């Protein structure tokens, strides 16, 4: 069975809606390059649609009723949105789940050092990256610095036209013969992904050091002259420390309690002469997070919904969904339990029934077929750019290891919902058998017994600093996610 390009079915009104959605999407991934930024923006958008904090409802002791819309966040890095439906929670929910973390470089806790007249920040890469892709390109610094007095400083340096940027340096080809003989995984060592942040020596530091040296020289003109020409020790590093303090209010010891992420600098852009695609950082998995969020918020104007609809945006998928903000945590389960208590359906048994009766789309990207690398794809079961929303019945590696494998009956229901809504969709595996593999959050909520299937947008250059998607697939993902919420 072959699928056709979604572009073939669009009329002028479809094209207009597609471009409006793509414009909002470019803005989202340009401004939201960390999980904190994504969650903060999602909360703001939800509140404009009438969502209120679940914690406020709990504090007020108010009952939840059909039509109510609530949100709950875990440490500002994971989010649950719930639009309460007419049916009891116990009869199940329709859930969209995506992750908002992406591969990057994380600044270490003791990062700043000077060597050979250069100041650098030591980093530790996060997620599955090809190290060599992160050299010799403009980088920005995003994150938060938490200070001992309880205040926090939001950091975003490198995105404005008058901001400085940073970079990881590369070896010139004239001296890189041995480097080029290495395997791709060894071309750049992970410990060498240090970010260049300074080279200047302040004039006042030179003067102060020269005066001290002249005094120490005790009238010896030769020694005084030599001392006057030497650079002060760690002068470049010290100037960076002073800039951090004077301009940003950050002391060096504040790195100990900071979460600073090094990401590609710059805005997402239209890709291609025909502007049919989007090129930008972090599209795995923010393209699915954005379309899931848009679909969830679009329901605010629908009035009463048959079933409770939920959107879950989580952290840490790229490193195993671990920690307090990953899908492996009890955050999602606890939020549902709180909501059910407020809806008069409290109790562990009812919670377990609600979770088991739910249906979920694990909204995560799929590998798009790339003509340059066709050998790792199996043409009949691969995702093609512009052919619509992708469903992966299973992912995993080798013998489907680590995969959720959706049951046939659930796939049939999904097919019906998509066809009824006129959504262009395709099915795929993650490349050829034994070519590699990967996983998503799908297997985690499947533990409750709920039906879960992976679905998302095809991506080219996945996990690289700049990834490519098709606007048609973004549009069909939004339509598919919305259809799922209304039709299951």
N, C-alpha and C positions, 0 to 999 in steps of 0.2 A: 504494500500500500504506500503510495506516494502522497505527500502533502504538497500544497501549492503555496506560493507567496501570498501573504495576507495583503500586500500592497494591491493586488489585482482586484480586490472587492471594494476598495474605498471610493466614496464619492467626495464631493467638495466639503460637505459637512463633517464627514469622518476625518478628512485631512486637517480641517480646522481644529477639531477637538484633539486630534493626535498632537498637533504642534503646540497647543496650549498646555497639554499634559507634559510634553517633552521640555518646554520652557521652565515649568515649575520644577521638573526633575533636575534639570541642569543647575538651577539655583540651589536645590536641596543638597546635591552632592558637592557643590562648590563651597558651600558654607558649613556643611556638617561632615567633617573629616575624622571625628572621633565618636565613640559611642555616647559620651556625655552630650556632645553637641546635637547628635541625632535625637536623643531622648528629650532634651530640653526643647528642641524645636517641635517635636511631636506633641509634647504636653501643651505648649502654647497653641498649636493648631487645634488640639482636642478641646481645650477650654473655650475657644471661639465657637465651637460647635455645641457647647452646652455640657461638656463633661466636667464633673466635679471630683475632687479628691475622695477616694474611698475612705480615707482616714477621717475626713470631715463628717461623712455620713455615720461612721462608727461612733465618733465622739458625740454626735447629736442624738444617737440612739434612734435614728429615723429608719423606717422600713424602706426597703427597695421594692419598687413596683415596675410593671411593664412600661417601657419607654424611658426609664431612668438610664443615665449614662455616667459611668464612673471610671476613674483611672487610679492606678497604683504604681509606684516606682520603687525599684530596689537600688538604693545608693546612687541614684541619678544615672544609672548605666543600663537599666532594664526597665521595661514598661509593659503594663497590661491595661488594655482598654476594654470595657465591657458595656455593651448596649443591651439592656435587659429586655427579653422577649416575652410574649404572652404565655408560652408553654413553661411549665416548671423547669428549673435547672436540672432536676433529676432525669428529665427526658433528653438531656444532652444539649450541647452547644455546638455552634459552627465556629471553628477557630482557624485564624490565619497566624502562622508563626514564622518569623524571620529573624535573622541576626544582624546587628548593626556594628560589629567589630570587623576590622579588615587588616590584612598583613601590613606591617609597618616596622619602624625602628623605635624601640623604647629607650629613653635616656636612663642610664644607670643611676643609682642613688649617690654614688661618689664619682661624678663623671668628668669634672673639669680638670684639664692638665695642659701643660705647655711642653713642647718639644721642638727643637730646631727652629725656634722663633715663631711657631704657630700655636694657637690655642685651639683645643679640640674638646668635644664632648664624647665620652665613651658610651656606646649603645649596646643593646641586646635585641636582636631581631625577634619579631613576634609573628607567629604563623608561618605558613609554608611559602618561602620566597626563594627566588634565584638571586643569590647575593650580588652577582655581577650586574644585575639590572639597576641597582640602587646607587651606582657610582656616576660621577660627572653629570649630575642633573640638579636643578634648583630644588631645594627642600625648604619646607616651612616647619615651624614648631607650634604645636597645639597642645593644650592640656590645662592642668590646674596645679597650683602650688598651694599647699595647705600649711599655714604658719602655726606656731605654737600657741599664739593668742586666740586661736579659734577662727581667725579670718582666712579667707581663701582668695587667691589671685588667679583670674582666668588669663590664660596665655594664648595669643594667636599672633605670631610674628612670621611674616613672609608672604602674606596674601595681598596686602595693599601695594599699590604702585610705588609708594615711597618707603616701603619696608625693606630691610635687608633680607637676603635669603642665605641659605647655608648649603653645604654640599659634602659628599663623600668623594675624596679624590681618587683618581685612577692612574695607573702606570702608563707612561707614554709608550707607543709601539716600538720606538727605536731601542728601548731597553727591555721590552717585554717578551723576548723570544721564549724564555723558560716559562713565563706565565702562560703563554698561548699553547704550550705543550701539555698543560694540565687538563684534567677532566673539568667539565663545566661546574661541577659542585665544589671544585677546589680552586677555581680561578681567583676568587676573592674569599678570604677566610672571614668567618663571622666576627671574629675579634678585631678585624681590621675595618669594620664598618663604622669608623669614628667620624664625627661630623665636624668639619672645619668651621670655626666661629670667630677667629680673630688673628691679626698679625701686627696691629699698631702698637707702638710704644709712645706713651704720653710724654710730651716735652717736659712737663714738670717733674716726672719721675726721673728722667735723664739728668736734669739739673740737680735734683736732690741727691741722687746717687753720686754725681760727679763731685759735689761739695763734700760729701762724706768721705769720698776716696781721697780728695785733696788734703783733707785734714789728716787722714790716716797716713798719707805719704810724708808728712812732717817736713815739708819744704823741699823734698826731692823732686825737682822739676820733671825729670824723666818719668818717674813713677806717676806723678800727677797727670802728666800728659797721656800716659797709657790708660790710667784709670778713667780719665775724662772721655775716652773713646769707647769704653766698654758699656754694653747694655746692662741695665740692672737685672738681677736674677728674677725670673718669672714675671717680667714687666708686662708681657703681652697678656698673660693669664690674669694678672692683677687688674689690668685695665678692663677686661671683660667683667670681672667681679664688680668693679666700680660702676660700670654701665648697668649691670643687672640691678644694682642697688639704687642708683640715682634715677634711672628711667622706668624701671619696672617694679621697684620696691621689693626685690628678691635678694635675700642674703645667700651666700654660698651654702650654708648649712641647711637652707630650706630645700635643697635638692633631696634631702633625706626623706621628706614627706611630700614629694611631688609626683605627679603622673604627667610626664611630658612625652608626647608622641611626635616623632619625626615623620612627616608625610610629604608627598610631592607638592610643590608650590604651584599655584595657578588654578584658573577656573576650568570647569568642564566646557567642552566646545562641541559644536556641530561637526560631524565627520563626513567627508565626501563632498564632491561637487554638487550632488543632489541634496545634501544636508539630511540624509536619511538615517544617520547614525549619531551616537553620542560617544565622545572620547572623554574619559575622566577617571579619576582615582576612586577606588573603593566601591566599584559597582557590584562586586561580590562582598556583601550581599545587599547593599543599600538600594539597588534597583528593585529588589523584591520587598525590602522593608518599606520603601516609598510607596510602591503600588499597593501593598497591603494596607498601609496607613490611609492612603487616599480612598481605597475601597471602603474601609471601615467608617471613615468620617462621612463618606457620601450617604451612608445610611441614616444620618441624623435627620434628613428631610423626608424619610420614608414613613414616618408615623410608627404605629405599632408593628413590631416584627414578630413573625411566627415563633422563632427560637432566639435565644440569647446569642448574640454575635460578639466574638472576642478577637482582638488583635494583640499578639504577644511579640514584643521586640526584645531580644536578649543579647547578652554579651558573651564573649569567650568561646564562640563556636569554633574559631580558627585554632584553638588550642585544646579542644576536647569538651567544650561546654561546661567547664568546671567552675568552682567558686560560687560565691554568694550571688553573682549576677548572671551566671550561666544557666542553661536550661536544666542542668542536673540538680540545681538547687531546688528548694521547696517553695520558692517565691511565687511561682504561678499557682501551685496547689493551694498555698495559704491565701492568696488573693481570692480564689474561687470559693474557698471555705468561708471567708469573711462575708463575701457577697451572698452566699447561700444562707448564712445565719441571719443576715439582714432581711432576706426575702422570706424568712419563716421556714427554711428548709435545712436547718442546722443538723449536724450529726455526721459521724464518719461514714456510716453506711450509705447515706444519701449522697455524700460527696463522692464516694467510690462509684456509685451508680451513675452519677452525672458525668464523671470523667470517662467511664467505660462506654456510655451512650453517645459520646461526642464524636464529631467528624472534624478532621483537621487537614489543612494543606500546609505541609512544611515548605515554606516559600524560600527556595534557595536556587541559585543559578545553575545552569548546565553548560557543558562545554560545547560551543558552537563549532561546526565543521569549518576548518581553516584550509583553503586550497594548498597552502604551503606545507601542511603537515597531515595530509590525508591518510597517510599510512597508519596512524594510530586510531582512526575511526573506522567503524563498520557502517557502510553507507545506508543500509536499510533501517538501522536502529540508532540514528544519530540526529542531533538537533541542528537545524539549518537557520541561519540568520534571516529574519523577516518572515518566517513561517508560523509565528505565533507562540503562544504559551506552551511550555514543555512540561510533560509529565514523565517522571522517572519512577516506574513501578518499583524499582530497586536501584540502589547504588552499590557501595561497598567495593571491595577489591578481591581479586582472584575468584574464589567460590562464593561471592556475595558477602564476604566477611565484613562485619560491622554494619550491615544494611538492615533497614526496615524494608520488608517486601509486602506491598499492599495486596490484599486479597482480591480475587477476580470480581466478586460482587460489588465491592466498593468502587473499583475502576469502572464498572458498568454504570453505576450511579453518576460518577463524575462525567462520563461520556454524555449521558443524557442531559445533565445540567448544562454542559458547555454547548452542545448542539442546540438545545432549546433557546439559549441566549445568543446564538450566532457567533460564538467565540472561535477564532482560529486557533487550533491547538495541534500539537504533535507529541509523539512519544519518543523516548530516547534512553540509551544507556550512556554511562560516562566512558566512552571510548571502547576500543576493542577489548575482548576478554583477554586478561593477563597483560594488557598494555599499561595498567596502573590502577587507578580507582580513587575513591574518596567517600566521605560521609557527610551527613547533615545532622540536624537535631531530631530527625523523624523518629528514630528508634527510642528516644527518651519518653515522649508522651505516649508512644505505642505501648509502653509498659503497663499503662492503665487499662489496656484492652480496647482503647479507642481506635477507630479507623484513621490511618494517616497515610498520605502519599506525598512524595516530593514533587514540587512544581515550581517553575520559575522561568527565567529569561536566559536564552543562549548568550554566551559571552565569548569574545575573542581576547586572547592575551590574558586569560584569567590569572590573578595573583601577581601580575606585573604592576609597576607603578601607574601605568595608564592602560585601562581596559576599554573595550569597544562593545557597544550594544546597538541593536536596531530599534528605532523609534516605533516601528510596527509591533515588535515583540513587547515593548514597554506598554503600549496602548492595549494590546490584547491581554496582557497580564492583569492590568487594572480591570478590564471588562470581565475577565475570568474570575478574579477574586471577588468582585462584586456579585457576580452570578452565583458563585458558591455560597456566599453569605445569605443570599435571598432564596436560593433554590434547594438547599439540602434539607 
